[in-house]
């Protein structure tokens, strides 16, 4: 077998191990799903009247706000899932089995890539669940073409890969699960400070540039554009740039950390 | 410092050495954990690194098994240079660390199949090897249960079974019996003997002298980051002249009489015991008995003590208090 085939085989093995963990102990995944679903219901049914009035002026109905908020929550779902990734990576590193992997002639980064692929699959699954809840309470896309759906799906996968690699790095530098969960907190806080719940234009002027250019807002605006036909503008390129940049950054950070001598 | 070494010329042995280390150094901060140690382990033998807690045994295993890198030293395992080709070393070795290297979240069987996959065995071959090893290590009944629920002995057996999946020719065992009950310990010894019978080289660390004595062809005593002595168990025992004949009395008057007659014997007034230096040979024993008869001394109990690895260990590792051979072992520390 070529070294590439061996790398693929080891990664598949590690992925199977991670999926087995997730299947055996689904509580972590389910807990993390709770956050976006709760937020969705909270903002639509409790704060819904004020929020819809806020974005559409008086007389705007609730369905307009559902359409507005769902794309943001789909990306928040990814942020919430990768907190779990940071925790499980940090937990995993304390297991003796990782020391065993390090002394075996396997493709080194397969341990991490297994975590990343598993986590991306989990993110996509979670997005589907939250999306289904969105559809159940009345979310409909407006005339999205097959190509736009594909692009939306691609964006979600790429964005979760980006956040996951960063989360894996966060998990590796965290000495325990609590620290990992704290370190990964920006992953669920950033969407709150984005255009997920309210348009950036309604935020105070000094804060607007931060909200506009952080990774979540361009991704949310792009997803909105693809599903609802709103203006994407430069957000498409920004989202792509952020995603690719974070994948590369996260990958090198995480593999460098993993390559160091364990204490 | 006494350092005994194999008498066979090094060059002749070089080709058949499974593990060699020259000038191995590792420090954490300004604390030198390994301060320039030399080791060589011939193929198919058991080498035991013996030492008190914190002597650097685990660090040595971690370095030789490619888990961490050394600061300095020429290291070779399985004929491969550790620094230049760690991946080739990894392909040749199996490691069972001090803390169980099993995945607690999945079952024993799944752990075994995971190893089979990582050794790139075919599905059928993997299942066969896993089933065979689970059987051999008496884990069939527990195979379908999550490994986190295993007892210490079971975890350790699963750990070794996982190490053996790839059929490694060199195996590192870091304190494989620490925390095991006597039965599990003997089971583990049996397992190690079987491995050696198959020609596997075993690098074993332990704090149990008995274990090193039982299993190891050669023993190195590690203390304060340096090799204090190296040799076979017999060679090491010769380093300390700890052999003696011990006479015990129940009657204090008989004890005092004997003590004044045997002036060169070491006294232990509390235990009413006398120790006469002796190598334990038949000739010396007979002369001691003759002497006791002629002096009219009748001891209630006579025991012959030959030096064991405990004596060696205490002599080599107690740096401040020199071990006194004429004192009972319990008081030596």
Boltz contact constraints between the chains, C-beta under 6 A:
constraints:
  - contact:
      token1: [A, 13]
      token2: [B, 117]
      max_distance: 6.0
  - contact:
      token1: [A, 13]
      token2: [B, 118]
      max_distance: 6.0
  - contact:
      token1: [A, 17]
      token2: [B, 114]
      max_distance: 6.0
  - contact:
      token1: [A, 20]
      token2: [B, 106]
      max_distance: 6.0
  - contact:
      token1: [A, 21]
      token2: [B, 105]
      max_distance: 6.0
  - contact:
      token1: [A, 96]
      token2: [B, 99]
      max_distance: 6.0
  - contact:
      token1: [A, 96]
      token2: [B, 100]
      max_distance: 6.0
  - contact:
      token1: [A, 96]
      token2: [B, 101]
      max_distance: 6.0
  - contact:
      token1: [A, 97]
      token2: [B, 101]
      max_distance: 6.0
  - contact:
      token1: [A, 97]
      token2: [B, 103]
      max_distance: 6.0
  - contact:
      token1: [A, 99]
      token2: [B, 67]
      max_distance: 6.0
  - contact:
      token1: [A, 99]
      token2: [B, 97]
      max_distance: 6.0
  - contact:
      token1: [A, 99]
      token2: [B, 101]
      max_distance: 6.0
  - contact:
      token1: [A, 100]
      token2: [B, 101]
      max_distance: 6.0
  - contact:
      token1: [A, 102]
      token2: [B, 67]
      max_distance: 6.0
  - contact:
      token1: [A, 103]
      token2: [B, 65]
      max_distance: 6.0
  - contact:
      token1: [A, 103]
      token2: [B, 66]
      max_distance: 6.0
  - contact:
      token1: [A, 103]
      token2: [B, 67]
      max_distance: 6.0
  - contact:
      token1: [A, 103]
      token2: [B, 90]
      max_distance: 6.0
  - contact:
      token1: [A, 103]
      token2: [B, 95]
      max_distance: 6.0
  - contact:
      token1: [A, 104]
      token2: [B, 90]
      max_distance: 6.0
  - contact:
      token1: [A, 104]
      token2: [B, 118]
      max_distance: 6.0
  - contact:
      token1: [A, 105]
      token2: [B, 87]
      max_distance: 6.0
  - contact:
      token1: [A, 105]
      token2: [B, 90]
      max_distance: 6.0
  - contact:
      token1: [A, 105]
      token2: [B, 91]
      max_distance: 6.0
  - contact:
      token1: [A, 106]
      token2: [B, 118]
      max_distance: 6.0
  - contact:
      token1: [A, 261]
      token2: [B, 68]
      max_distance: 6.0
  - contact:
      token1: [A, 261]
      token2: [B, 69]
      max_distance: 6.0
